[in-house]
Amino acid sequence: MPIITIALKEGRSQEQKKKVAEEITRIVAENMDVDPSRIWIRFDDFSPADFATGGKMHG
């Protein structure tokens, strides 16, 4: 059972996540010969304050 985690800054809509989940599920199912019902996708939404780039905080 593949478990896929997607980490991103908060602010994406449920519709955007739904579309991404559908596409990733399709791609993994086709390329790894896995039943789509066995593919789990977890979205981890983070506040911009939780990110830093080049040593500088985003929040």
WOCORCOR-V738134 format. One record per backbone hydrogen bond with DSSP energy under -1.0 kcal/mol. NH is the residue of the N-H (numbers start at 1). CO is the residue of the C=O. Records with the same first field share a line. If there is no record, write none. Layout:
# WOCORCOR-V738134
NH=CO, CO
This chain:
# WOCORCOR-V738134
4=40
6=42
8=44
10=46
17=13
18=14
19=15
20=16
21=17
22=18
23=19
24=20
25=21
26=22
27=23
28=24
29=25
30=26
31=27
32=28
34=29
38=35
39=36
40=2
42=4
44=6
46=8
50=47
51=48
53=56
56=53
58=51
